[in-house]
Every structure is written in C-alpha cells, then in structure tokens.
Amino acid sequence: MNEITRLKSQIVSRFSIGGFQIRSEASLFLAQQLHTLGEAERKKWITNVANHVQGQNLPHPIVERKHIELAIKEANNTGLDDTESVFGVISAFEVPAFMYCEDKKKFLPDTNKRSLLAASEAKSHYIRERYWLLWQKTCRHEMFARRAPLGTDETGNKSKLVLRKVENLLSTSKMNDVVLLGLLTQLTEGKFYLEDLTGAIPIDLSDAVYSAGLFCEGCYVLAYGKYRDGTLKIEEIGFPPPELASISRAFYGSINSWGGPSKTLLKYSRNLGELEKANVDSSIVFVSDCWLDVPEVMEKLGQLLKGYDDFPPVAIVLMGPFTKANENLYGLKNRFQRLGEILMNCEKLKAQTDLVLVPSCDDPAAANILPRAPIPEALAGDLKKRFPRTMLTTNPCRLQYCTQEIVVCRADLVTKLCRNTIHFPKQGQLEDHFARTLINQGTLAPLTPVAFPTHWNYDAALSLYPLPDLVAIGDPCQGFQTTEQECTVMNVGSFPKSKFAFKVYYPCNRSIEDSQIPDEE
C-alpha cells in the first residue's frame, strides 16, 4: 500500500505541473493501473496520460476518474485514427441491416425503424431477404454464370445449368434437369415443399442424394431433379454455394457492413493491420457454461482468471448460463459480486483486459428468443464496480479486434441442427457438416422460428454474410474447430462438462489453442 501511496504522490505532482488538480479517486485509479509496471514505464505512462488529459480541453482544471479512463484509452490507441479502435463489442441490436437491390446488384442500408414488437409482415420480409442474399451469390457462381458451361449432355455437347424459379415449373407439366433454389418447408404435415418468392411446389425426396451438411426445415437448398405432374422428384440436393468474404464485400460498396462507430470497414485499416501483426501474443479467451452457483466451477474460473493475470489477454469472453440451478435473481447478483471480488485482485487484467459477458437463453431476464438482451445492470452492477472493464452484451454479439471480425453466439446450435435434420450424414466429421451448414446458409439460424425462435426485425444480427473471420459457438457438446472459406467455426464446449476446458484464439495467426484447468492432484 505504501507503494501505491508513493505512486499517487508522483501522479499528483506531475498533474500539478500541468496546472491540474487531480481527484483522489482518479489518482488512486491510475496508481492501481500502473503499479505493476517498472519505474521507467510508470513515468512514461504518467506523462503520456497527463498529455492526453491536457488534450481533452477540460472546462475546469479538475481531473476526475472518467478523464483518466479516457486518457488511458486514447494512449492505448496512439497512432490510430479517431474511428479506429483496437477492440470493440457490437450489440446485436446495433448490427446494420441491408436489403438487396436487384436493379443495382448491390446491398443498400435498410433505413426502416426496427423494434422487438414486429409487425406481421416482418416475418415474410426477413425470409425474403435471406432468399435474395442466397440467390444473388448463387447466380454469379461458376455453375450458373452464363459464360461458364458446365458438364456435357447425353450427345456429348456442353450444357449449362439454369437456375429456375417455381413459377417456371408451375407453367408446365414436365421439365427435365431442373435446378431450383428454395426454402425447405412443410406446408402440410409430413409433406415437404420447396418455396421461393414465386410459389411453392411439392417435392419427392425418396431417392435424393444429399451433399455434405445438416438439412433442416427452414434451410434454403439447391435441388436438382425432374418435374412431373406437379411434383419435383429430386435426384440431388445440396446447399447454395459459399462465397469468400472478400468477394461478398464488393457488393456493399465502401459502407461499414460489420457494425460499430466507424463509417468505413476496419477490415481495410492499414494501422490496425500492422498492429495486429505486431501483437503476436495477443489472445482472446472463450469460456462457456460459467455456472457461478457451482463451487467447483467458480474455483476453476478463479484459477483461470488468476493464471491469466500474469499474461493478460485482449479479452475474456464468458458465456452463460451463469447458473446451473436457475436460482433467484438475488442469488445470481451475489454470484456476480463474488466474481468481481476475484477479479479485484487481478491488477494486470484490470489494466489490460476486457471482460465480455454473453448471456444464454436460460439467463434472466429475457425470453427464450434471439437476439436476447444483455444481463441487466441491476444484477451485474457490483461486478462492474469491481472490474470496470466489464462489458454486458447481447447474444449473439460481434467482436472487432484490429481487422478481425468475430461472431459470438451462446446457443445449442449443434444440438438443434442434429435434432432437426431430415438426413443425418453417414460420412465425414460432424464439425465439418455443421460449419458447412452455417457458412453456406449465411446465418446462425437456418431453422424454422418454431425450432429456433428469433426476433423477425433483427435477423441481420444473426447474419454470417459476408463471412467473418471467426464464429464462436457455445454449445454444450464436445468442443471443436474447423475452417472453410477462410472462416473458422469453433465450438467452445461446456466448461464444467469438459473437465474445465476452454478455447484461446490468437488473431495474429488465426490459430486456436485448446486449454484446460488442470486437476489439483
């Protein structure tokens, strides 16, 4: 404590030279942030922070804690433009929405006001926009581009695949080599249909050959077959083709399609790109099923946090549910308070690491529907007081680290897709089929609203188009990671059920490390 007092005296002296009077709370906060550093580094930081405070043009020469916090943030971002930030969290309700304009062949911002209480037409609107998103990228794929002949017919002549719509089939009684993009749905119980913007048509899947993926009602599929007497007999069925993010972004122009305060996409920031490459040890830690009401889980979580205090990551992402027994609100508030008490003693984490809390659908106080609101301030307020860098965010949410784009979603997605698939693949790894489904569908929710309830007005928050760099899923099944189309799909797994395993992501080389809290024995 004597060291903190001595450091406070140095801080007060340095600010008084600049004509400022620093509040005791502010000087104590800065001293706590700096006391783990060496003497030379301390002096450098005190001068740097003082210069940034001077640049804030305060109306009075009184420096408060909020001014110090802003100065530290600015000092960390030295060399970056005003709109560039090293790390940011984007709420699901702030993700920009776009509509595809067929005439201009590009995506335009959706300027309609959105609310959780959606009008009835909002359901058809988001389903229609999903269709247009998949239609436009399918049309320009080499299989369907008019300049790219594909395969040969029975006479040996080159033939082309033609992407049809339902109205083309309804106008005739017979058609061969039909390729149709449509929504897989049951309009009558036990009978599957393919539906697009022009109508719906019954399908026969009895002899269909399935490509890789998990095919569920609510998915958009590409079907190849023969149309006879009002029914499309499908021979092959697959997903719309995937597309690299670099190609997709070209159809958004210069606008920021990811979200956040910047008007332009930070993916192309030279400053952030250089910083990302330089920080080879920077990491983001992901933990799911943080049951704070289970003593063993809390103990292991404490070990994790104290262990990382010596090597602070950029962020630690904790996913819910935050209780196993669904205890009352007062009990959960006390659990968060206990977590804050653990973090209070992690000085380097307090100075350098953001704590991101992503709720599950089982956490209070929101309905079982995505996107869901953050953990209420009333429950986690004590945690934020003890660890000011706590961020209460939505599920799902988006993270931005330098030029990296990361989607985080705490949902039993692997389980739901496996449970609802109409055809379980007999070959290949489950993680590859799961990743292919999400990437090719371009959404976190390729299911019907009955199986996976979502807010119709905020479907954009579930979008995976253009593809991000990382999709981090919190499903209780076994953890995994796989990469397709330069997008890594990772399942964090359950912290308690996996004997306290978690994932660590290194943005510099886009690698994932499997980590685990060892047994005390």
C-alpha positions in Angstrom: 0.0 0.0 0.0 3.0 2.3 0.7 4.0 1.8 -3.0 0.5 2.9 -4.1 0.7 6.0 -1.9 4.1 6.9 -3.3 2.9 6.4 -6.9 -0.2 8.6 -6.1 2.2 11.3 -4.9 4.1 11.2 -8.2 0.9 11.4 -10.2 -0.4 14.4 -8.2 2.9 16.1 -8.6 3.0 15.6 -12.4 -0.6 16.8 -12.9 0.1 19.9 -10.7 3.0 20.9 -13.0 0.4 21.0 -15.9 -1.9 23.2 -13.8 -4.4 20.4 -12.9 -5.8 19.3 -9.6 -6.5 15.5 -9.8 -9.2 14.0 -7.6 -8.0 11.4 -5.0 -10.2 8.7 -6.7 -8.7 9.4 -10.1 -5.1 9.3 -8.8 -5.8 6.1 -6.9 -7.3 4.5 -10.1 -4.2 5.5 -12.2 -1.8 4.3 -9.5 -3.6 0.9 -9.4 -3.3 0.6 -13.2 0.4 1.4 -13.2 1.9 -0.1 -10.0 2.7 -3.4 -11.6 5.0 -1.7 -14.2 8.6 -0.9 -13.8 9.8 2.6 -12.6 10.7 3.8 -16.1 7.4 2.6 -17.6 5.4 4.2 -14.8 7.0 7.6 -15.5 6.4 7.2 -19.2 2.7 6.3 -18.7 2.1 9.1 -16.2 3.5 11.7 -18.7 1.5 10.1 -21.6 -1.8 10.1 -19.6 -1.2 13.7 -18.4 -0.6 14.9 -22.0 -3.8 13.2 -23.2 -5.8 14.8 -20.4 -4.4 18.1 -21.4 -5.6 17.5 -24.9 -9.2 16.9 -23.7 -9.6 20.7 -23.1 -11.4 20.4 -19.8 -13.6 23.3 -18.8 -12.1 23.3 -15.3 -8.7 22.2 -14.1 -10.2 19.4 -12.1 -9.3 15.9 -13.3 -11.7 13.1 -12.5 -11.6 9.4 -13.0 -13.6 9.5 -16.2 -10.9 11.8 -17.7 -8.2 9.3 -16.7 -10.1 6.4 -18.2 -10.5 8.3 -21.5 -6.8 9.3 -21.5 -5.7 5.7 -21.0 -7.9 4.5 -23.8 -6.5 7.2 -26.1 -3.0 6.4 -25.1 -3.5 2.7 -25.9 -4.8 3.8 -29.4 -1.9 6.1 -30.1 -1.2 6.1 -33.8 -4.8 5.2 -34.8 -7.4 7.4 -36.4 -10.4 8.6 -34.4 -12.7 6.0 -35.9 -10.2 3.1 -35.3 -10.2 1.0 -32.2 -8.2 -2.0 -31.2 -11.1 -3.9 -29.6 -14.8 -3.3 -29.7 -18.1 -5.1 -28.9 -21.1 -4.6 -31.1 -24.6 -5.3 -29.7 -27.0 -7.4 -31.8 -29.4 -4.5 -31.8 -26.8 -2.2 -33.4 -25.8 -4.5 -36.3 -26.6 -2.7 -39.5 -29.3 -4.3 -41.7 -29.2 -4.3 -45.5 -31.6 -5.0 -48.4 -30.5 -6.5 -51.7 -31.4 -4.2 -54.7 -31.8 -6.4 -57.8 -31.7 -3.5 -60.2 -28.4 -2.2 -58.8 -27.0 -5.6 -58.0 -25.8 -4.5 -54.6 -26.8 -4.2 -50.9 -28.3 -1.0 -49.7 -28.8 0.1 -46.0 -32.2 -0.8 -44.6 -33.4 2.5 -43.2 -36.7 1.2 -41.7 -37.0 1.6 -37.9 -36.9 -1.6 -36.0 -38.3 -2.8 -32.7 -38.8 -6.0 -30.8 -42.6 -5.8 -31.4 -42.5 -6.6 -35.1 -45.4 -6.2 -37.5 -46.8 -9.3 -39.1 -45.1 -8.5 -42.5 -41.7 -8.6 -40.8 -41.6 -12.4 -40.9 -42.0 -12.6 -44.7 -39.6 -9.7 -45.0 -36.6 -11.4 -43.3 -37.3 -14.7 -45.1 -37.4 -12.8 -48.4 -34.1 -11.0 -47.7 -32.4 -14.3 -46.8 -33.6 -15.7 -50.2 -32.2 -12.7 -52.1 -28.9 -12.9 -50.3 -28.5 -16.6 -51.4 -30.0 -16.0 -54.8 -27.6 -13.3 -55.8 -24.4 -15.2 -54.8 -25.7 -18.4 -56.4 -26.4 -16.7 -59.7 -22.8 -15.5 -60.0 -21.3 -18.8 -59.1 -19.4 -20.5 -61.9 -22.0 -23.3 -62.1 -24.7 -20.8 -63.2 -22.8 -17.9 -64.8 -23.8 -17.9 -68.4 -20.2 -17.6 -69.6 -19.3 -20.8 -67.8 -20.6 -24.0 -69.5 -20.7 -27.0 -67.1 -20.7 -30.7 -68.0 -22.0 -32.4 -71.1 -25.3 -33.7 -72.2 -26.1 -37.2 -73.5 -24.9 -36.3 -77.0 -21.5 -35.1 -75.7 -22.3 -31.4 -76.2 -21.6 -28.9 -73.5 -24.6 -27.9 -71.4 -25.3 -25.2 -68.8 -27.1 -25.4 -65.5 -30.0 -22.9 -65.5 -31.3 -21.7 -62.1 -35.1 -21.9 -62.2 -37.9 -20.4 -60.1 -41.1 -22.2 -59.0 -43.2 -20.2 -61.4 -41.2 -21.8 -64.4 -42.4 -25.2 -63.2 -46.0 -24.3 -62.5 -46.4 -23.2 -66.1 -45.7 -26.6 -67.5 -46.4 -30.3 -66.7 -43.0 -31.7 -67.5 -39.4 -30.5 -67.3 -36.0 -32.2 -67.1 -32.7 -31.1 -65.5 -34.5 -28.7 -63.1 -32.2 -26.7 -60.7 -34.3 -24.9 -58.1 -33.3 -22.7 -55.1 -36.0 -22.7 -52.5 -36.9 -22.9 -48.8 -37.3 -26.4 -47.5 -40.6 -26.3 -45.6 -43.7 -28.4 -44.7 -46.8 -26.6 -45.8 -48.8 -29.7 -44.9 -47.7 -32.1 -42.2 -45.4 -34.8 -43.4 -45.1 -33.3 -46.9 -42.1 -31.3 -47.9 -42.2 -28.4 -50.4 -39.7 -26.0 -51.9 -40.8 -22.4 -51.7 -39.5 -19.2 -53.3 -40.9 -15.8 -54.0 -43.0 -17.0 -56.9 -44.7 -20.0 -55.3 -44.3 -23.4 -53.7 -44.0 -26.9 -55.1 -44.2 -30.4 -53.5 -41.0 -32.5 -53.7 -40.2 -36.2 -53.6 -37.0 -36.9 -51.6 -37.2 -40.7 -51.6 -34.3 -41.2 -54.0 -32.4 -38.0 -53.3 -28.6 -38.0 -52.9 -27.6 -35.5 -50.2 -24.4 -33.4 -50.2 -22.5 -32.6 -47.0 -24.4 -30.6 -44.4 -27.3 -30.8 -42.0 -30.6 -30.3 -43.9 -33.3 -28.9 -41.7 -36.7 -27.4 -42.4 -36.0 -23.7 -42.7 -32.9 -24.2 -44.8 -32.5 -22.9 -48.3 -31.4 -25.7 -50.7 -30.4 -26.3 -54.2 -32.3 -29.2 -55.7 -31.7 -31.0 -59.0 -34.3 -33.3 -60.5 -37.2 -33.9 -62.8 -40.6 -32.2 -62.7 -43.5 -34.5 -63.4 -47.2 -33.9 -62.8 -46.9 -31.2 -60.2 -44.1 -32.8 -58.1 -40.4 -32.3 -58.3 -38.6 -35.6 -57.9 -35.2 -34.7 -56.5 -32.1 -36.6 -57.6 -29.5 -34.4 -55.8 -29.9 -31.9 -53.1 -27.3 -29.5 -51.6 -26.8 -26.1 -50.2 -26.3 -22.8 -52.1 -22.6 -22.4 -52.8 -20.4 -20.5 -50.3 -18.5 -17.3 -51.1 -15.3 -15.8 -49.8 -15.8 -12.7 -47.7 -13.5 -10.6 -50.0 -15.9 -11.2 -52.9 -19.1 -10.6 -50.9 -17.9 -7.2 -49.5 -17.6 -5.8 -53.0 -21.4 -5.7 -53.2 -21.7 -3.4 -50.1 -19.6 -0.6 -51.5 -17.5 1.4 -49.1 -20.0 1.3 -46.2 -19.3 -0.4 -42.9 -21.3 -3.7 -43.2 -20.0 -5.1 -39.9 -21.1 -2.5 -37.4 -19.5 -0.2 -34.9 -18.8 3.5 -34.8 -16.5 3.6 -37.8 -18.1 4.8 -41.1 -15.7 2.6 -43.1 -14.9 -1.1 -42.7 -11.9 -1.5 -40.3 -11.0 -4.7 -42.2 -9.1 -2.5 -44.6 -7.3 -0.3 -41.9 -3.6 -0.3 -42.5 -2.8 0.9 -39.0 -4.9 -1.9 -37.3 -3.4 -4.4 -39.7 0.1 -3.6 -38.7 -0.8 -3.6 -35.0 -2.5 -7.0 -35.4 0.7 -8.5 -37.0 2.9 -6.9 -34.4 1.0 -8.2 -31.4 1.8 -11.9 -31.9 0.9 -12.8 -28.3 -2.5 -11.1 -28.2 -5.3 -13.5 -27.5 -9.0 -13.8 -26.7 -10.2 -16.4 -24.2 -13.6 -18.1 -24.6 -15.4 -19.9 -21.8 -18.9 -21.3 -22.0 -21.4 -22.6 -19.3 -20.0 -20.4 -16.5 -22.1 -21.8 -13.7 -21.3 -19.4 -10.9 -23.5 -21.2 -8.4 -21.4 -24.3 -8.6 -18.5 -24.0 -6.1 -16.1 -26.1 -8.2 -16.8 -24.1 -11.4 -16.3 -20.9 -9.5 -13.0 -22.2 -8.1 -11.7 -23.3 -11.5 -12.8 -20.0 -13.1 -10.9 -18.2 -10.3 -7.8 -20.2 -11.2 -8.2 -19.3 -14.9 -8.5 -15.6 -14.1 -5.6 -15.5 -11.7 -3.5 -17.5 -14.1 -4.1 -15.0 -16.9 -3.3 -12.1 -14.6 0.4 -12.7 -15.5 -0.3 -12.8 -19.2 -3.4 -10.6 -19.8 -5.3 -11.4 -23.0 -7.1 -8.7 -25.0 -10.5 -10.0 -23.8 -12.1 -12.9 -21.8 -15.5 -13.9 -23.1 -17.7 -15.6 -20.6 -20.9 -17.2 -21.9 -23.9 -18.3 -19.9 -25.9 -19.8 -18.4 -24.4 -18.2 -15.3 -26.3 -20.6 -13.0 -27.0 -24.3 -13.2 -29.9 -24.4 -10.9 -31.8 -21.3 -12.3 -31.6 -19.7 -8.8 -33.4 -16.4 -8.0 -32.2 -13.0 -9.1 -30.8 -12.1 -5.7 -28.7 -15.3 -5.7 -27.3 -14.5 -9.2 -26.5 -11.0 -8.1 -24.4 -12.3 -5.3 -22.6 -14.7 -7.7 -21.6 -11.8 -9.9 -20.4 -9.9 -6.8 -18.2 -12.9 -5.9 -16.8 -12.9 -9.4 -16.0 -9.2 -9.0 -14.2 -9.9 -5.8 -11.9 -12.4 -7.6 -11.2 -10.0 -10.4 -10.4 -7.1 -8.0 -7.1 -8.8 -7.1 -6.1 -9.3 -10.8 -4.3 -6.0 -11.3 -3.0 -6.6 -14.8 -6.3 -7.9 -16.0 -8.0 -4.7 -14.7 -5.5 -2.6 -16.7 -5.4 -4.5 -20.0 -8.3 -7.0 -20.4 -12.0 -6.5 -21.3 -14.4 -8.9 -19.7 -17.3 -9.7 -22.0 -20.4 -11.4 -20.6 -22.7 -13.1 -23.2 -26.0 -14.5 -21.7 -27.7 -17.7 -22.7 -31.4 -18.1 -23.3 -31.7 -19.6 -19.8 -30.3 -16.5 -18.0 -32.6 -13.8 -16.6 -34.3 -11.6 -17.5 -35.3 -12.1 -21.2 -37.4 -14.6 -23.1 -36.1 -17.7 -24.9 -35.6 -15.9 -28.2 -32.6 -14.5 -30.1 -31.1 -12.0 -30.1 -31.5 -11.6 -26.4 -30.7 -8.6 -24.3 -27.6 -8.4 -22.0 -27.5 -9.4 -18.4 -29.3 -6.5 -16.6 -27.1 -3.8 -14.8 -29.1 -4.5 -11.7 -27.6 -8.0 -11.5 -24.0 -7.3 -12.6 -23.6 -3.8 -11.3 -21.4 -4.9 -8.4 -19.2 -6.8 -10.8 -18.8 -3.7 -13.0 -17.8 -1.6 -9.9 -15.1 -4.0 -9.0 -13.9 -4.7 -12.6 -14.8 -1.5 -14.7 -13.8 -3.2 -18.0 -16.8 -5.5 -17.8 -19.0 -5.4 -20.9 -22.6 -6.7 -20.7 -23.6 -7.5 -24.2 -26.3 -9.3 -26.2 -26.5 -12.9 -27.5 -25.3 -13.1 -30.2 -22.8 -10.2 -30.4 -20.0 -9.2 -32.7 -16.4 -8.5 -31.6 -13.8 -6.5 -33.5 -10.1 -6.9 -32.7 -8.0 -4.8 -35.1 -9.1 -6.1 -38.5 -10.6 -9.3 -37.3 -14.4 -9.9 -37.3 -15.7 -12.3 -34.7 -19.3 -13.5 -34.1 -20.1 -15.0 -30.7 -23.3 -16.9 -30.1 -24.3 -18.9 -27.0 -26.9 -21.4 -28.2 -27.3 -25.2 -28.5 -26.9 -24.8 -32.3 -25.1 -28.1 -33.0 -27.6 -30.0 -30.9 -30.6 -28.3 -32.6 -29.3 -28.8 -36.1 -28.6 -32.5 -35.4 -32.0 -33.0 -33.8 -33.9 -31.3 -36.7 -32.0 -32.6 -39.7 -34.1 -34.7 -42.2 -31.0 -36.6 -43.2 -28.0 -37.3 -40.9 -24.8 -37.7 -42.9 -23.2 -41.1 -42.7 -19.7 -39.9 -43.6 -17.4 -37.1 -42.6 -16.9 -35.2 -39.3 -19.9 -33.6 -37.6 -18.0 -30.3 -37.2 -17.4 -30.1 -40.9 -21.1 -30.7 -41.7 -22.1 -28.1 -39.0 -19.7 -25.5 -40.3 -20.7 -26.1 -43.9 -24.4 -25.6 -43.0 -23.8 -22.2 -41.3 -21.4 -20.9 -43.9 -23.5 -21.9 -46.9 -26.7 -20.7 -45.4 -25.1 -17.4 -44.3 -26.9 -17.3 -40.9 -26.7 -18.6 -37.4 -30.3 -19.7 -37.5 -31.0 -21.9 -40.6 -34.1 -23.4 -38.9 -37.8 -22.5 -38.6 -38.8 -20.0 -35.9 -40.6 -22.8 -34.1 -37.3 -24.8 -33.6 -35.2 -21.7 -33.1 -37.2 -18.6 -32.1 -35.7 -15.3 -33.4 -36.9 -11.7 -33.5 -38.0 -11.1 -37.1 -36.8 -7.5 -37.1 -33.3 -8.4 -36.0 -32.5 -11.2 -38.4 -29.5 -9.1 -39.5 -27.9 -9.8 -36.1 -27.8 -13.5 -37.0 -26.3 -13.0 -40.4 -22.9 -14.5 -41.4 -22.7 -12.7 -44.7 -20.1 -11.5 -45.6 -18.3 -14.3 -43.7 -16.5 -13.2 -40.5 -13.0 -14.4 -39.6 -14.3 -16.5 -36.6 -17.6 -17.8 -35.5 -17.5 -18.8 -31.8 -20.5 -21.0 -30.7 -21.2 -22.0 -27.2 -22.8 -25.4 -27.4 -22.6 -28.0 -24.5 -21.4 -30.7 -26.9 -17.7 -31.5 -27.4 -15.6 -28.6 -28.5 -14.1 -28.4 -32.0 -12.8 -26.0 -34.6 -12.7 -26.2 -38.4 -12.1 -23.8 -41.2 -13.9 -23.4 -44.5 -13.9 -20.5 -47.0 -11.3 -18.7 -44.8 -13.8 -18.6 -41.9 -13.1 -20.6 -38.7 -16.1 -22.1 -37.0 -15.4 -23.0 -33.4 -17.5 -24.6 -30.7 -16.2 -23.7 -27.2 -17.9 -26.6 -25.5 -19.1 -26.7 -21.9 -16.5 -25.6 -19.2 -17.9 -27.9 -16.5 -18.8 -30.9 -18.7 -15.4 -31.0 -20.4 -13.4 -31.1 -17.2 -12.9 -27.3 -17.4 -11.6 -27.0 -21.0 -11.8 -23.7 -22.9 -10.6 -22.1 -26.1 -8.0 -19.4 -26.8 -7.9 -17.6 -30.1 -4.8 -15.9 -31.4 -5.8 -13.3 -34.0 -2.2 -12.8 -35.4 -2.0 -16.2 -37.0 -5.7 -17.1 -36.6 -5.0 -20.2 -34.6 -7.0 -21.8 -31.8 -5.4 -23.4 -28.7 -7.3 -26.0 -26.6 -6.7 -25.2 -23.0 -7.8 -26.8 -19.7 -7.6 -26.1 -16.0 -5.5 -29.0 -14.6 -6.7 -31.0 -11.6 -5.1 -30.1 -8.3 -3.8 -33.6 -7.9 
